[in-house]
Amino acid sequence: MTFTREDFQREYNLGEEDVRETLKACGLSLKKRNYSDEDKESFARARKLFEEGTVNSYDDIANYFKSKGIHPEDNRNGLALSGELVEHLQLFE
């Protein structure tokens, strides 16, 4: 299934700017017209972090995703590789 920014606005009761900033903080492109299920999961995770008070800014979200090795746009095949896993895989080279 695919989702648009307008879908995110409706589902999360957010303004256009909040949706844009959340997408950017998650590492998702604003050039996309449609977002995948994986993209939606990242968006939902970011919004949940806000709701829980775990993060207080979009920079906090971006840092969270970076620290967890989650970079949706970098993983075109749908795999999210953690930094630790990448290091282990590099040992095999």
N, CA, C and O atoms as a GROMACS GRO file, in nm:
protein
  372
    1MET      N    1   0.085  -0.117   0.000
    1MET     CA    2   0.000   0.000   0.000
    1MET      C    3   0.090   0.124   0.000
    1MET      O    4   0.202   0.120   0.050
    2THR      N    5   0.039   0.231  -0.055
    2THR     CA    6   0.116   0.355  -0.054
    2THR      C    7   0.038   0.465   0.018
    2THR      O    8  -0.084   0.458   0.032
    3PHE      N    9   0.112   0.564   0.064
    3PHE     CA   10   0.055   0.673   0.143
    3PHE      C   11   0.108   0.805   0.091
    3PHE      O   12   0.221   0.814   0.043
    4THR      N   13   0.027   0.908   0.102
    4THR     CA   14   0.068   1.042   0.062
    4THR      C   15   0.088   1.128   0.186
    4THR      O   16   0.053   1.088   0.297
    5ARG      N   17   0.144   1.245   0.165
    5ARG     CA   18   0.159   1.338   0.278
    5ARG      C   19   0.022   1.374   0.336
    5ARG      O   20   0.006   1.391   0.457
    6GLU      N   21  -0.075   1.386   0.247
    6GLU     CA   22  -0.210   1.418   0.292
    6GLU      C   23  -0.267   1.306   0.380
    6GLU      O   24  -0.340   1.332   0.476
    7ASP      N   25  -0.234   1.182   0.347
    7ASP     CA   26  -0.275   1.070   0.432
    7ASP      C   27  -0.217   1.084   0.572
    7ASP      O   28  -0.286   1.061   0.672
    8PHE      N   29  -0.089   1.122   0.580
    8PHE     CA   30  -0.024   1.140   0.711
    8PHE      C   31  -0.090   1.256   0.787
    8PHE      O   32  -0.110   1.248   0.908
    9GLN      N   33  -0.124   1.363   0.715
    9GLN     CA   34  -0.189   1.477   0.779
    9GLN      C   35  -0.320   1.434   0.844
    9GLN      O   36  -0.348   1.466   0.959
   10ARG      N   37  -0.400   1.361   0.768
   10ARG     CA   38  -0.530   1.317   0.819
   10ARG      C   39  -0.515   1.218   0.934
   10ARG      O   40  -0.578   1.233   1.039
   11GLU      N   41  -0.431   1.118   0.914
   11GLU     CA   42  -0.420   1.012   1.015
   11GLU      C   43  -0.364   1.062   1.147
   11GLU      O   44  -0.407   1.019   1.254
   12TYR      N   45  -0.268   1.154   1.141
   12TYR     CA   46  -0.202   1.201   1.263
   12TYR      C   47  -0.250   1.339   1.306
   12TYR      O   48  -0.199   1.395   1.404
   13ASN      N   49  -0.349   1.394   1.233
   13ASN     CA   50  -0.404   1.525   1.265
   13ASN      C   51  -0.293   1.631   1.275
   13ASN      O   52  -0.283   1.704   1.374
   14LEU      N   53  -0.211   1.638   1.170
   14LEU     CA   54  -0.098   1.729   1.166
   14LEU      C   55  -0.113   1.828   1.050
   14LEU      O   56  -0.183   1.802   0.953
   15GLY      N   57  -0.046   1.940   1.064
   15GLY     CA   58  -0.039   2.035   0.955
   15GLY      C   59   0.065   1.991   0.853
   15GLY      O   60   0.146   1.902   0.879
   16GLU      N   61   0.061   2.054   0.738
   16GLU     CA   62   0.153   2.018   0.629
   16GLU      C   63   0.300   2.033   0.672
   16GLU      O   64   0.383   1.949   0.638
   17GLU      N   65   0.331   2.140   0.744
   17GLU     CA   66   0.470   2.164   0.785
   17GLU      C   67   0.519   2.056   0.882
   17GLU      O   68   0.633   2.012   0.872
   18ASP      N   69   0.434   2.013   0.974
   18ASP     CA   70   0.473   1.907   1.068
   18ASP      C   71   0.498   1.775   0.995
   18ASP      O   72   0.590   1.701   1.030
   19VAL      N   73   0.417   1.746   0.895
   19VAL     CA   74   0.438   1.624   0.816
   19VAL      C   75   0.570   1.634   0.741
   19VAL      O   76   0.649   1.539   0.742
   20ARG      N   77   0.596   1.747   0.678
   20ARG     CA   78   0.721   1.766   0.604
   20ARG      C   79   0.842   1.751   0.696
   20ARG      O   80   0.938   1.681   0.662
   21GLU      N   81   0.838   1.815   0.811
   21GLU     CA   82   0.951   1.810   0.904
   21GLU      C   83   0.971   1.670   0.960
   21GLU      O   84   1.084   1.627   0.980
   22THR      N   85   0.862   1.599   0.985
   22THR     CA   86   0.873   1.462   1.035
   22THR      C   87   0.936   1.373   0.929
   22THR      O   88   1.024   1.293   0.959
   23LEU      N   89   0.890   1.386   0.804
   23LEU     CA   90   0.948   1.305   0.695
   23LEU      C   91   1.097   1.332   0.681
   23LEU      O   92   1.176   1.238   0.669
   24LYS      N   93   1.136   1.459   0.684
   24LYS     CA   94   1.278   1.493   0.671
   24LYS      C   95   1.359   1.436   0.786
   24LYS      O   96   1.468   1.382   0.766
   25ALA      N   97   1.304   1.447   0.908
   25ALA     CA   98   1.375   1.396   1.026
   25ALA      C   99   1.393   1.245   1.019
   25ALA      O  100   1.491   1.191   1.070
   26CYS      N  101   1.298   1.177   0.955
   26CYS     CA  102   1.307   1.031   0.939
   26CYS      C  103   1.404   0.993   0.828
   26CYS      O  104   1.436   0.875   0.811
   27GLY      N  105   1.450   1.091   0.752
   27GLY     CA  106   1.540   1.062   0.641
   27GLY      C  107   1.467   1.028   0.513
   27GLY      O  108   1.525   0.968   0.422
   28LEU      N  109   1.341   1.065   0.505
   28LEU     CA  110   1.260   1.036   0.387
   28LEU      C  111   1.255   1.157   0.294
   28LEU      O  112   1.251   1.271   0.339
   29SER      N  113   1.256   1.131   0.166
   29SER     CA  114   1.257   1.237   0.066
   29SER      C  115   1.122   1.308   0.059
   29SER      O  116   1.017   1.245   0.067
   30LEU      N  117   1.129   1.439   0.043
   30LEU     CA  118   1.007   1.516   0.023
   30LEU      C  119   0.965   1.517  -0.123
   30LEU      O  120   0.858   1.567  -0.156
   31LYS      N  121   1.048   1.464  -0.209
   31LYS     CA  122   1.018   1.459  -0.352
   31LYS      C  123   0.921   1.346  -0.388
   31LYS      O  124   0.863   1.346  -0.496
   32LYS      N  125   0.906   1.253  -0.296
   32LYS     CA  126   0.815   1.141  -0.322
   32LYS      C  127   0.670   1.188  -0.320
   32LYS      O  128   0.632   1.276  -0.243
   33ARG      N  129   0.591   1.128  -0.407
   33ARG     CA  130   0.446   1.152  -0.403
   33ARG      C  131   0.379   1.047  -0.316
   33ARG      O  132   0.278   1.074  -0.252
   34ASN      N  133   0.436   0.927  -0.316
   34ASN     CA  134   0.380   0.816  -0.240
   34ASN      C  135   0.488   0.753  -0.153
   34ASN      O  136   0.604   0.741  -0.193
   35TYR      N  137   0.447   0.713  -0.034
   35TYR     CA  138   0.537   0.653   0.062
   35TYR      C  139   0.494   0.509   0.088
   35TYR      O  140   0.375   0.477   0.088
   36SER      N  141   0.592   0.423   0.111
   36SER     CA  142   0.569   0.280   0.131
   36SER      C  143   0.524   0.250   0.274
   36SER      O  144   0.519   0.338   0.360
   37ASP      N  145   0.491   0.123   0.296
   37ASP     CA  146   0.457   0.077   0.431
   37ASP      C  147   0.574   0.100   0.526
   37ASP      O  148   0.555   0.138   0.642
   38GLU      N  149   0.696   0.074   0.477
   38GLU     CA  150   0.816   0.094   0.561
   38GLU      C  151   0.833   0.241   0.596
   38GLU      O  152   0.869   0.275   0.709
   39ASP      N  153   0.807   0.328   0.499
   39ASP     CA  154   0.814   0.472   0.525
   39ASP      C  155   0.712   0.512   0.631
   39ASP      O  156   0.740   0.592   0.720
   40LYS      N  157   0.592   0.454   0.620
   40LYS     CA  158   0.486   0.486   0.716
   40LYS      C  159   0.525   0.439   0.856
   40LYS      O  160   0.496   0.506   0.955
   41GLU      N  161   0.591   0.324   0.864
   41GLU     CA  162   0.637   0.274   0.994
   41GLU      C  163   0.737   0.371   1.056
   41GLU      O  164   0.732   0.398   1.176
   42SER      N  165   0.828   0.423   0.975
   42SER     CA  166   0.925   0.521   1.026
   42SER      C  167   0.854   0.647   1.074
   42SER      O  168   0.884   0.699   1.181
   43PHE      N  169   0.758   0.694   0.994
   43PHE     CA  170   0.681   0.813   1.031
   43PHE      C  171   0.608   0.789   1.163
   43PHE      O  172   0.612   0.873   1.252
   44ALA      N  173   0.543   0.674   1.174
   44ALA     CA  174   0.467   0.641   1.296
   44ALA      C  175   0.560   0.634   1.417
   44ALA      O  176   0.525   0.680   1.526
   45ARG      N  177   0.678   0.576   1.398
   45ARG     CA  178   0.775   0.568   1.508
   45ARG      C  179   0.814   0.708   1.555
   45ARG      O  180   0.823   0.734   1.675
   46ALA      N  181   0.839   0.796   1.460
   46ALA     CA  182   0.878   0.933   1.493
   46ALA      C  183   0.767   1.004   1.570
   46ALA      O  184   0.793   1.070   1.671
   47ARG      N  185   0.645   0.992   1.524
   47ARG     CA  186   0.534   1.058   1.592
   47ARG      C  187   0.512   1.000   1.732
   47ARG      O  188   0.478   1.073   1.824
   48LYS      N  189   0.532   0.869   1.746
   48LYS     CA  190   0.518   0.805   1.878
   48LYS      C  191   0.624   0.859   1.974
   48LYS      O  192   0.596   0.882   2.092
   49LEU      N  193   0.746   0.878   1.925
   49LEU     CA  194   0.851   0.933   2.009
   49LEU      C  195   0.814   1.072   2.060
   49LEU      O  196   0.841   1.106   2.175
   50PHE      N  197   0.750   1.152   1.974
   50PHE     CA  198   0.701   1.283   2.016
   50PHE      C  199   0.594   1.269   2.124
   50PHE      O  200   0.599   1.336   2.227
   51GLU      N  201   0.496   1.182   2.099
   51GLU     CA  202   0.385   1.163   2.192
   51GLU      C  203   0.432   1.116   2.329
   51GLU      O  204   0.380   1.160   2.432
   52GLU      N  205   0.531   1.027   2.330
   52GLU     CA  206   0.584   0.973   2.455
   52GLU      C  207   0.673   1.072   2.529
   52GLU      O  208   0.703   1.053   2.646
   53GLY      N  209   0.714   1.178   2.460
   53GLY     CA  210   0.806   1.274   2.521
   53GLY      C  211   0.950   1.229   2.516
   53GLY      O  212   1.036   1.289   2.580
   54THR      N  213   0.978   1.123   2.439
   54THR     CA  214   1.115   1.074   2.424
   54THR      C  215   1.200   1.174   2.348
   54THR      O  216   1.319   1.188   2.375
   55VAL      N  217   1.139   1.244   2.253
   55VAL     CA  218   1.207   1.349   2.176
   55VAL      C  219   1.127   1.477   2.187
   55VAL      O  220   1.006   1.476   2.210
   56ASN      N  221   1.199   1.590   2.169
   56ASN     CA  222   1.134   1.720   2.180
   56ASN      C  223   1.148   1.804   2.054
   56ASN      O  224   1.092   1.913   2.046
   57SER      N  225   1.222   1.754   1.956
   57SER     CA  226   1.243   1.831   1.834
   57SER      C  227   1.266   1.738   1.716
   57SER      O  228   1.288   1.618   1.732
   58TYR      N  229   1.261   1.796   1.598
   58TYR     CA  230   1.287   1.718   1.478
   58TYR      C  231   1.433   1.677   1.471
   58TYR      O  232   1.466   1.572   1.415
   59ASP      N  233   1.521   1.758   1.526
   59ASP     CA  234   1.663   1.720   1.534
   59ASP      C  235   1.679   1.596   1.621
   59ASP      O  236   1.760   1.508   1.589
   60ASP      N  237   1.603   1.589   1.730
   60ASP     CA  238   1.608   1.471   1.817
   60ASP      C  239   1.565   1.346   1.740
   60ASP      O  240   1.624   1.239   1.756
   61ILE      N  241   1.462   1.360   1.657
   61ILE     CA  242   1.416   1.246   1.577
   61ILE      C  243   1.525   1.203   1.481
   61ILE      O  244   1.556   1.084   1.470
   62ALA      N  245   1.584   1.299   1.411
   62ALA     CA  246   1.690   1.267   1.315
   62ALA      C  247   1.805   1.197   1.385
   62ALA      O  248   1.858   1.099   1.333
   63ASN      N  249   1.844   1.245   1.502
   63ASN     CA  250   1.952   1.181   1.578
   63ASN      C  251   1.913   1.042   1.624
   63ASN      O  252   1.997   0.951   1.625
   64TYR      N  253   1.788   1.023   1.661
   64TYR     CA  254   1.740   0.891   1.702
   64TYR      C  255   1.755   0.792   1.587
   64TYR      O  256   1.810   0.683   1.605
   65PHE      N  257   1.707   0.830   1.469
   65PHE     CA  258   1.715   0.741   1.354
   65PHE      C  259   1.860   0.712   1.316
   65PHE      O  260   1.894   0.599   1.281
   66LYS      N  261   1.944   0.813   1.323
   66LYS     CA  262   2.086   0.792   1.292
   66LYS      C  263   2.152   0.699   1.394
   66LYS      O  264   2.229   0.611   1.357
   67SER      N  265   2.121   0.719   1.521
   67SER     CA  266   2.183   0.637   1.626
   67SER      C  267   2.140   0.490   1.618
   67SER      O  268   2.214   0.401   1.658
   68LYS      N  269   2.019   0.468   1.567
   68LYS     CA  270   1.968   0.332   1.554
   68LYS      C  271   2.007   0.268   1.421
   68LYS      O  272   1.975   0.152   1.395
   69GLY      N  273   2.076   0.345   1.337
   69GLY     CA  274   2.115   0.293   1.206
   69GLY      C  275   1.999   0.280   1.112
   69GLY      O  276   2.002   0.198   1.020
   70ILE      N  277   1.896   0.360   1.133
   70ILE     CA  278   1.777   0.354   1.050
   70ILE      C  279   1.781   0.470   0.950
   70ILE      O  280   1.769   0.586   0.988
   71HIS      N  281   1.799   0.436   0.825
   71HIS     CA  282   1.803   0.535   0.719
   71HIS      C  283   1.719   0.483   0.603
   71HIS      O  284   1.773   0.424   0.510
   72PRO      N  285   1.587   0.504   0.608
   72PRO     CA  286   1.498   0.444   0.507
   72PRO      C  287   1.538   0.470   0.363
   72PRO      O  288   1.531   0.379   0.280
   73GLU      N  289   1.581   0.589   0.330
   73GLU     CA  290   1.614   0.622   0.191
   73GLU      C  291   1.743   0.554   0.147
   73GLU      O  292   1.766   0.538   0.027
   74ASP      N  293   1.826   0.515   0.239
   74ASP     CA  294   1.952   0.449   0.205
   74ASP      C  295   1.933   0.301   0.179
   74ASP      O  296   2.025   0.234   0.129
   75ASN      N  297   1.818   0.249   0.210
   75ASN     CA  298   1.793   0.106   0.200
   75ASN      C  299   1.683   0.079   0.100
   75ASN      O  300   1.571   0.044   0.137
   76ARG      N  301   1.714   0.095  -0.025
   76ARG     CA  302   1.614   0.082  -0.132
   76ARG      C  303   1.553  -0.058  -0.138
   76ARG      O  304   1.443  -0.075  -0.189
   77ASN      N  305   1.625  -0.157  -0.085
   77ASN     CA  306   1.571  -0.294  -0.089
   77ASN      C  307   1.486  -0.325   0.034
   77ASN      O  308   1.441  -0.438   0.051
   78GLY      N  309   1.465  -0.226   0.120
   78GLY     CA  310   1.377  -0.245   0.235
   78GLY      C  311   1.447  -0.297   0.359
   78GLY      O  312   1.382  -0.318   0.462
   79LEU      N  313   1.578  -0.319   0.352
   79LEU     CA  314   1.650  -0.367   0.469
   79LEU      C  315   1.709  -0.250   0.546
   79LEU      O  316   1.775  -0.164   0.488
   80ALA      N  317   1.687  -0.249   0.674
   80ALA     CA  318   1.748  -0.148   0.760
   80ALA      C  319   1.862  -0.215   0.834
   80ALA      O  320   1.839  -0.303   0.917
   81LEU      N  321   1.982  -0.174   0.804
   81LEU     CA  322   2.099  -0.235   0.866
   81LEU      C  323   2.150  -0.146   0.978
   81LEU      O  324   2.172  -0.027   0.957
   82SER      N  325   2.169  -0.203   1.094
   82SER     CA  326   2.223  -0.127   1.205
   82SER      C  327   2.373  -0.107   1.184
   82SER      O  328   2.437  -0.182   1.111
   83GLY      N  329   2.426  -0.005   1.248
   83GLY     CA  330   2.569   0.022   1.239
   83GLY      C  331   2.652  -0.096   1.285
   83GLY      O  332   2.755  -0.127   1.226
   84GLU      N  333   2.607  -0.162   1.391
   84GLU     CA  334   2.679  -0.278   1.443
   84GLU      C  335   2.682  -0.392   1.342
   84GLU      O  336   2.786  -0.457   1.324
   85LEU      N  337   2.570  -0.418   1.277
   85LEU     CA  338   2.564  -0.524   1.177
   85LEU      C  339   2.656  -0.492   1.059
   85LEU      O  340   2.724  -0.580   1.007
   86VAL      N  341   2.657  -0.367   1.018
   86VAL     CA  342   2.744  -0.326   0.908
   86VAL      C  343   2.890  -0.352   0.944
   86VAL      O  344   2.967  -0.402   0.862
   87GLU      N  345   2.928  -0.318   1.066
   87GLU     CA  346   3.066  -0.342   1.111
   87GLU      C  347   3.100  -0.491   1.106
   87GLU      O  348   3.209  -0.529   1.064
   88HIS      N  349   3.008  -0.573   1.150
   88HIS     CA  350   3.032  -0.719   1.148
   88HIS      C  351   3.045  -0.770   1.006
   88HIS      O  352   3.130  -0.854   0.977
   89LEU      N  353   2.961  -0.720   0.917
   89LEU     CA  354   2.967  -0.764   0.778
   89LEU      C  355   3.097  -0.720   0.713
   89LEU      O  356   3.151  -0.791   0.628
   90GLN      N  357   3.147  -0.603   0.752
   90GLN     CA  358   3.272  -0.555   0.695
   90GLN      C  359   3.391  -0.643   0.736
   90GLN      O  360   3.491  -0.649   0.665
   91LEU      N  361   3.379  -0.710   0.847
   91LEU     CA  362   3.486  -0.800   0.891
   91LEU      C  363   3.502  -0.917   0.796
   91LEU      O  364   3.611  -0.973   0.787
   92PHE      N  365   3.397  -0.954   0.726
   92PHE     CA  366   3.402  -1.065   0.632
   92PHE      C  367   3.468  -1.029   0.498
   92PHE      O  368   3.502  -1.118   0.420
   93GLU      N  369   3.485  -0.900   0.473
   93GLU     CA  370   3.544  -0.858   0.345
   93GLU      C  371   3.690  -0.890   0.335
   93GLU      O  372   3.753  -0.862   0.234
   0.00000   0.00000   0.00000
